[in-house]
Amino acid sequence: MNALIRRDGHTHTEFCPHGSREATEWFIRRAIELRFLSYSVTEHPPLPPGFDDPAPTKDCGIAAEELETYFQLAHRLKREFAGRIELKVGLEVDYIPGHETWTRNLLTRYGPDMDDALLSVHFLEGKRGWRCVDHSPDDFQEGLLEVYGSVEAVHRAYWLLVRQAILADFGPYKPLRVAHLSLIHKFQRRFPLQNPLQCKPQIEEILDLIKANHMELDLDAAGLFKPDCLETYPPDWIVREAIRRGIPMVYGSDAHSVKGVGQGFDQAQLVVESSSL
């Protein structure tokens, strides 16, 4: 039977502009209280110059001038908590078509300072440019559904971009774990697919590419606590297909507050166990 290591591989910090702004130290202390053996801080880097922040709140990434400070703090905490918990330092890097060179340069610059990293897709082209896939149901409808014409078309476009992200050349420091693979499901109860397995062929091809490229999956529990999702990212059937392919999975709380550290770990473990049968 498969079992998740007691490791939280996807969390955010006091630098995240859409987080709680609580001290990063308290996130780590909470992880220790919850008996986690390993804990990754994987903050959103700044967005590329010339890429307009798609969130209505303009808070998708940390400020460029804070990136060095983030790494300095994270490495100081890594030293301070050594012997109590394994602290890994990294980034959650977005794939944004047209900005591959900038992203590669970012990873080349900071890769030597990183122990961990995640590769994400948060944005799709929509009304008036790029739009978030996960900001709010109203934003999803106005920015994407009204442009693509159907939920199915939005999902197909999202999975196409995930495929491109996995194949993108980001150099030797490219993140090897795909974050919240099914983030497009965040509002699925509000905007359901007529056939929930509509995109299964696309997803299966993506899993084959993840396996072929020796990548991992973030088993992100945050979706369990989103009222229009109520499942892990990815859900059980994708977890089952990943296990069948031998793709490694790392639990992630995707914590943006101290309260969120370790959220849903037991439920994520049950998803893995039930999908292994």
N, C-alpha and C positions, 0 to 999 in steps of 0.2 A: 504493500500500500504506500502511495506517495504521501509525504509529509512536508509541510513548509518549515524551513528553518526559521527560528524566532529572530527574524531580521526585518526591520522596517527600511525598505529600500527606496522610498519616495516620500520626502517631506520638504517643508518650506520653513522659512525663518523670519526673523524680525525685519528683514529687508524687503519682503514681498509686499508690494503696495496693495494687493487685494487680500492680504492676510490680517491676522489679529494684531500684529506688531508687538506681540509679547517677546520677551528676551529669548533668544535661541537657547541659552543655557537651560531655561525651564522646560523647553521641549525635550532636551536630552535627559534632564533629571526625571521627567515623566517616563521616558523610555526605560530608564534603569528601574524605576518603580515597577514597571510592567514586565520586568525580567527579560527584556530584549537583549540579545547578545551582540547585535550589530545594528547600526543606525546610520542612514545616509542623509546628509543635507544636500538637496538637489534643487537649488534655487533657479528661478527663471532669469536668464541673462537679459541684458537690454535688447530691445528690438533693433534691427538693422537701421542705419541711417537712411532716410528716405522712405521707410516703411511706416505708414501712418498707423498708430495703434488702433486696431479695429473695435476695441471695447468702448461702449458709450462712456464709461468711467475713466478711460485712458490709463489703465493700471495693469496692463498685461505683463510687463517686465520691470525689473529694477532699473533705477537710474544708472546711466553709464558711469557716472562719477562714483558710484557706490560699489562697483564690481570688485575693485582691488580691496576695499575695506571688508567686503563680504568674505573674500578668501583669507584675509588676515585673521578675522575673527574665527572663522571655521577652523583654521589650522591651530590657532591658540587653544580653542576648546578641545580639539583632538588631543593635544598634548596634556591639557588639564585633566581630561577624563580617561586617559590611558590607564589600563588596568581595571577600569570599572565597566567600560563598554567600548567596543570597536566602533570608532567614528570614521565614516567615509565622507569625503568632501567632493562635491561635484556640481553639475548643472543639469537642468531639464531644458534641452535645446529644441527649439521649434524648427521644423522643416518648412521653409517658405520659398516656393519656386522663384527663381530670379535673384535670390540672395545666397546662393550656394557658396560663392567665393568668400563672401563676408563671413559666413558661418564657418567655413573651413579655416579661415584666418583666426577667428575667435578660438576655435578648438586647438589650433596650433600654438596660439599664445598661452592658453590656460591649461591645455592638456597635461603638461608635466606636474601641475599642482592638483590634479584630480585623481581620486581613487574610484570614482563611480560616475555614471552619466546616464541620462535618459533621452530618448528621441521621441518627440511629440508631434502631433498634428492638431492644432487648435483652430486653424483659419481656413476658410474657403472663399473663393471669389464670389461676390454676391452684389447686392444693390450698392452702388456708389463705391465699388472697390472691394477690398477684403473684409470679411465678416467673421466674427467668432462663431464656432459651432456650439459653444457651451455657455454663453453669457446669461441668457434668459429665454423663456419660451416666446415672449413677444418679439425679442430681437431675432430669434431664429425664424419666426414666421415672416417678419417684415424684411429681413435682410437676405434670407435664403429661399424659403418656400415660395415667396412671391416671384422670385427670379427663376427658380428651377421648375416650378409648376407642380411638383409632387414630392412627397416624402421620399419615394423610391429614387427619384433623380438626385436628390440631395445626398442620399446614402451612397449611391453609385459614385458620385463625384468625390465624396470623402474617401472611400476605399481606394479609388484611383490615386489619390494624393498620398495615402499611406504606403501604397506600393512604390510610388516614386521616392518616398522618404527612405525606404529600406534599401533601394538601389542607389541612392545618392552617394557620390564620392566626397566624403568629408575628411579624407586623409586618415592618418594612423590613429587619431584620437576620436574617431567617430563613435558616438554612443552605441553600445551593443545591446541595450535593453529598450524595448519599445514600450512607452508609457501608455497607460489606459487605452489599450488598442481599440476598444469599442466606444470611445467618448461620444460618438455620434448618437449613441443610444440614450444620452442624458435626458432627453425630453420625449422618449418613446411612448410613454403612456398618454401624453398629450397629443403626440403626432405619430400614431402607430403605422407601421408598415402593414399593408393588406396581407402580405405573406412574410412572416418574421424571418423566413429563410431565403428571402428574395436575393440577398447578396452572398449566399453561401459559396457559390463558385469563386467569386472574387476573394472571399476571406480564406478559403482553402488554398488558393494560389499564394496569398500573402503568407500563410503559415508555412508553406513549402519554401518560400523565399527566406523566411526567418530561420528555418532549419538549415537551409543551404548556406546561409551567411553566418552561421554559428552565433546567432543572436538569442536573446532571452525575452521573456514577457514579464512586464509589470502586472502582477495580479492586484489590481487597485480596488480597494474596498470602498472608496468614497461613494461610488454609485449606489451602494446599499442605502445610503442616507439621503439620496436625492429623491424627492417625492414623485417625480415623473420618470424615475429609472427603476429603483428598488432592486438592482442586481449589481454584481461586481462587473468591473471592466477588465477583461471580457467576461461574458456570461458562461454558464456551465457547459453549454454545447461546444463553445470555442475552446474552453479549458480541456474538455475531453479530447478534442482533435489535436490540441497542442501536446497533451500527454501521449497520445498515440504516436506522435512524431518524435517524442523524446526531447521536446523543447523545454529548457529549464524555465522555471517561474520563480519570481521573487515577490513576496507580499509587499504592498505599499499602502500606507494609510493615506497618502496625499494630504497629510495634515497641514492646515494653514493656521492652526491654533493649537495651544497645548492640549486642549480638550480632545482634539482630533488624533493625537498620537496613539497608535495602536488600534484605532477604531476598526471594528469588523474583522479582526484577525481570526477569531474563532469561526466566524461564518465563512471566511475565505478558506480556512482549513477544511471545513465541511464540503465546500464546493470541490476542492481538490480530491478529497476522499471519495465523494459520491461519483465524481467523474472518472475515478480510477477503476471502478468496479467493472 
